[in-house]
Amino acid sequence: MMQRVRVSSHQSPVHKLGQSQMTLSPKFSLASSYSPSPEPNPSLELGPLMPGLPDDIALNCLLRLPIDTHPCCRSVCKLWRLFFSNKEHFLTHRKILGFRDPWLFTFAFHRCTGKIQWVVLDLVSLSWHSIPSMPCRDKVCPHGFGCIALPVNGSILVCGGLVSDFDCSLFLVLKYEVVRNKWSVSTRMLTPRSFFGSGLIDGRVYVAGGYSTEQFELSSAEMFDPEKGKWESIANMGVNIVCYDSIVLDGRLYVTEGWMWPFLASPIGKVYDPKGDVWEDMAVGMSEGWTGPSAVVHGRMFVVSEREGMRVKVYDTETDTWDLVMGLRVPERIRKPFSLSASEGRMYVVGRGLHVAIGFIARLDFDGGSSDDSGKKKDRFFVEWQYADVATPKEFSDLTPSSTQILFA
């Protein structure tokens, strides 16, 4: 069953997070997050944030407003203009008060010019906004980057990449911090890479395979510890893999090259166990059935299959088999290429033109499960899709997603 959710009947303008500076008045009772200004307190002259409400309650209300409404809010009064002019302070206060709304960060590119851009969908208000441009070269291949979300730190790492003019892979590592709303350059990788597998395990970032300089295929792998800010080499995969997709499941990194024309040989896949620093061959059933972007929901691996008409299927590690998930396929308005991510029992599919569909994954009662050859009951799942009828800004309508990551802000 597919439901439609209408959020707005008009297109919202694109608004970039501001860079202007502001010092909040001590009257907001949140002095620990800013340095008090030596200037006279402006709130004494401009009045309360909301007439009739204490400022701490008014602040709690204002912090719930979506980013795309801030330009309009600045026109309410001088005090609101000051308050909504600095997004770093706005996001810092949200963090202090414990706001944890899911935001879908989408790394996209213009399908005609190739220009790359990060845009963000607030999954509570279902409204889009943009963030500062990523500081990198203009002519790059979007799919060559590896994007990894660091939920604990509230940041995203963008690693490697490919300069499209010269087919040259990069050492590049960039970091975006949600609270600061800024990009910074992080410690570069040991080896330049593009089209590689990546994942986050116990707070550490792992990358493996891909193309190196002059398009040589790689079998090497490395690990980054954000606390130490240092990359270290890990065990070699033993085989060159240019990654089609990768995923972290049960504390292990799975990397596959995917099916390649003319589909005569099974895809090569490797599995890394960080506890023993060893690579193993991926199970044949898993590698052959991995036919689309993947995500982990309820501790299980799901794939939106490009070979089975955009149906969702789930992998069973015990039997090395795939089962189609009950329910409809991804809504037709989601066009390829698309990107997939998941959080809290939901899958988010972003297609060309930034159309979004949300899949609610439910585990069916055990009695309704099927049995394998040994008679053992298998879990069965059901997906219900909602097409998120978001008012996509006109500036985003020609964008195509390359990667999506979910952070809470």
N, C-alpha and C positions, 0 to 999 in steps of 0.2 A: 504494500500500500504506500502510495506517495502522497505527501501533503505539501502544500505550498504555503509559504509564510511571507506575507507582504509587510515590508518594513516602512517603505516610503514610496510615494507616487511621483517623486521628483528626483532629479539627479543632483547629488550633493557636489559642491566644488571641492577641488583638491586642496588640502591644507597641509603644509609642511610644519613640523614642530618648530617652534620659535627658538631663536638664539639670544634674545635680549635678556638683560639681567634685571633681577628684582630682589629686594630684601623684604621678607615678610615681617609684619609688625609683631612684637611680643604679645600683642593682644590676642593672637591666634593660639596661644598656649602650646606652641610647638617649637620653642626656642632652641631645642637641642639639634635641629636639623639645619640651622643657618647661623650666620654671624650677625648679631644685631648691628644695625647701622647707627653711626654717630649722629645722623641727621634727625631732626624732629620726627616724632611718630606721625605718619600721614593718616593713620586710621582715626586719630583723635579729631582731625579736621574733616575727613571724608565720611565719617559715620560708620555704622556697623556693616558687615557683609550683607546681612539680610535684616531689615527692620523688624523688631519684635522677637528675634531669635538670638540666643547667645552665640558668639562667634565660633565656639568649638562645634556647636551643632550645625551652624551654617556652613562651616568648612567641610564637615562630613557630607553634607548635601552636595556642595559644589564639586567635590572630588569624584562624584559619581557621574558627572557629565561626560559624554563621549568627546574624544579629541576633535572630531569634525564640527562640533558645536562651539568651540572656543572662539573663533572669530566673531560670531554673533554675540557671544557673552561679553566680549570686550566692549561692546557698544552700550552696555547697560548703565555703567557708571564708571567713574575714575578708579575706584577701588577694585572693581572687577577687572578693569583693563590692566591694572598692575598685577592682579592675581593670576590672570590667564596669559600673561605675556612671557612667562618663563616655564617651559614644560619640564625642565629638570627639577624645579621646586615642586611642581604639580605632581610628578611621578614619585618624588621622594616622600612627599606627605602620604600618598597612597600606600607606599610600602610601609611607612611607620604605623599607619592605622590598620594594616593587615588586609588591604584589598588584594584579591587574587583572581581577577577576571582573566579568562583565557584569551590570548591574542594570537592570531594566525599570521605569522610572518611569511611573506611570499616573495621569493627571489624570482623576478620575471624579466622578460626582455621584449622589446618592441619587434614585432614579426617582420617589419619592413626595414627598419634602420639597424636593428641588432642592439640598440642601446639598452643597457641593463638598469634595473631599478628595483628597490625594495619597497613593498607596500604592505600595509598591515590591516587585517580585518579584526575588529573588536567583535568577538563571538557572542557577547552579551547584547550589545546594542545593534549588532550587524551593520556596522558602518566602517567605511574604508578611510584610511589616512596614510600619508607617506612619511618616511623618515629621511634623515640626511643621506645624500648620495654616498655610495661606498667609494673610498679613495683608491682607485685603481685605473689602469689604462683603459682607453675608450674601446679599442677593438679587441674584445676577448670573446671566447666561446662560453656562453653561460653554463652549458652542461658539463664543462670541464672542472668546475669548482666542486669542492666538498663542503657542505654546510652542516654544522653540528650545533645543536642547542645545548646549552649548559643551564638547566633549570635552577640549580642551587645558586648559581652566580647571577642568574637573570641576564644571560648574555648569549650571543651567537658567535661562533668561530667560522670564518670563511677561509678555507685552506686551498693552496695550490691554484690551479687554473691554467688556461691555455691562451696565449696571445695568438689571435687568429691570423694576423698578418704573416707571422713567421713560423707557425706551428711549433711554438716554443713553450714548454711547460714552465711553471713558476714555483719558487720557494714560498711565495706569498702567504702570510697568515694575518688576517684582519679580525678585529674583535669589536662587536657592537654591544654596548651596555644599555639596557632599557632605561634604567633610572637616570643615567647621565645623558641619554639620547645622543650619544657620540660614538664615532668610530675611532679606533686607535690601531696602531701597528703592533702586532705581537711577535714573539720569537718565531723566526722562520723555520720551516721544516729542514731536515737534514738532506733530503733529496727533492728536487723539483718534480711535481706530479700533476697529472690531470686525468680525469675519468678513472678515479680510484675508489675503492671501498672505504667506508669510514663508519665509526660508531662510538658511543659513549658507554664505558663500563666502569662502575664504581668511581665516577668522577674523573676518569682519565679518558683522553681522546686517542683512538687507534685509527691509523690509516694504513692501507695495504694496496700494492699493485698499482696499475695505471700506466700511463705513458710518461716517460722522462724526456729529456732534451732530444731533439731530432726524432721524436716519435718512437723511441726504443721502448719496448714493453718491459715492465718491472715485475720482479718477484719479491722485492724487499718490502719491509713493513717497519713502522715506527710508532712510538707512543709519546703523547704529550701530557705532562702533569701540570695543570693550571696553577697549582699551589707553588710549585718550584719554577714554573715558567721555562721548562726545559724539555727538549725532545730527546728521546733515546731510541736506539735501534732495538728491535725485537726479532724473534726467530723469522727466518726466511720462509716464504710459502713453499718454495721448491718448484714452483711453476709460474710462468708469466700469466698474469690475468689483467685484462682491461675490463673494468667493472661495469656491469649492466645495472646491478642493484646490490645493496647490502643491508643487513639488519642485525640488531642485537637481540638475542633470545636466550633466556636462562643463563645470563652472564657470559655468553660466548658470541663472537663476531662471525657472521656468515657472509661470505662474499661469492658472488656468481658472475660469470661472464655473459650469461643469458644465451638464448638460441641465436645462431648466426646462419645466414644463407650459405649453402643450400640445405641446411638442417639435416646433414648426414650423420653428424656425431653429436653425442650428448654434451650439453654444456659442462664446462669445467667449474667446479665449485670447491671452496676450501672453508674450513671452520677453525677459528682460533680460540684456544682456551688460555686466558691470561694467567690462570693459577699455575699451570705447568709450562707456560711459554712454549706451546707446541701447536702446530697446525695438523689438521686431519683432513682427509678427503670427505667432501660432502656426500651424503647418501644419494644414490642414483635417483630415487623417486622424488626427492626434494628438488634436485637440480633440474630434472626434466619437467616438473610441474610448476616451476617458478616462472610464470609467464606474464608478469606484470609488476607494477610497483607494490611494495609490501609495507605492512604496519603491524604492530603488536597490540592486540586488544584482549583483555581478560587472560593475559599470559600466553596467548596463542598467536600464531603467525597467520595473517590474512593477506590475500592478494586480490587486487582488482585485475582480472585476467584480460589481456588484450587479445587473446586467441579464443576466448569463449564468450565473445559478445559483451564484454564489460560486466560479466557476472563476478560475484565475490566467491572465493573458495578459501578453505581453511586447511592448514597442514597438521597432520597427526604424526608427531615424532616417534611414537611407539611402533606404528605400522608402516611408516615411511610412505604414506598415501595422502592424497588430497581429496576433499569432499566439497561439493558445491553447497554454499550456504542458502538456506531457504529464503525466499523473498524475491523481489524484483531486481533487475539489473540497475546499474547506475542510470539516473535520468538522462534522457536523450540530449538535453541541452548542454551536457558536459561533453565537450569535444576534445579529441586528442590534439596535441599532447597534453597530458594532465599530470598532476602531482598529488601524492597521497601522504597524509599524516594522521595520527590518532592520539586521543587523550580521553581518559575517563569514560571508556566504553563507547566512544564515538569515533567514526572515521570521517575525515574531511577531505573531499576530492575537489581540487581546483582545476578547472579546464581552461581552454583557450578563451580569451576575453574576460577572464577572471570570474566565470560563472562557478558557483559553489554549490555542492550537494553535501548533506550531512547524513551519514548512515549510522543508525542506532543498532548496535549489535547486542542481541539477547541470547543467553544460553537457555535452551529448552529444557524442560523437566527431564530427569534421568529416564523416566519410564518411556519417554518418547524417543529416546536415542536408538540408534541402529546397532547391530552387532557386526564384529569383524569375523574372519574365518575361524578364530578360536572361540567364538561365542561371547567374547568380552564386549560389554557395552561401550559405545563410542559417543562422545559428546556431540550434540547437534546444536546448530546455531541458526538464528533468524535475523535478517537485516530489514529494517524499515527505513526508507529514504525520505528525506525532506529536501526539496529544492529551495535553497535560501534565496528568496526573491529580493536580493539586496539592490539598492540604488547605486549601481556602479558608476563612479565619476567618468565623464566622457574621456578624460585623459588616460584612463586605465583600459578602455575598451579594446585597444589594439595590443594589449600585453598578453604574453604567453608564459605560463609558469614553468620554472625549471626545478625549483625545490621549495618545500614548505616546512616550517618549523613552528612549534607551539611553545610559547612562554606565558607566564602569568604576570600581570602587571596591575 
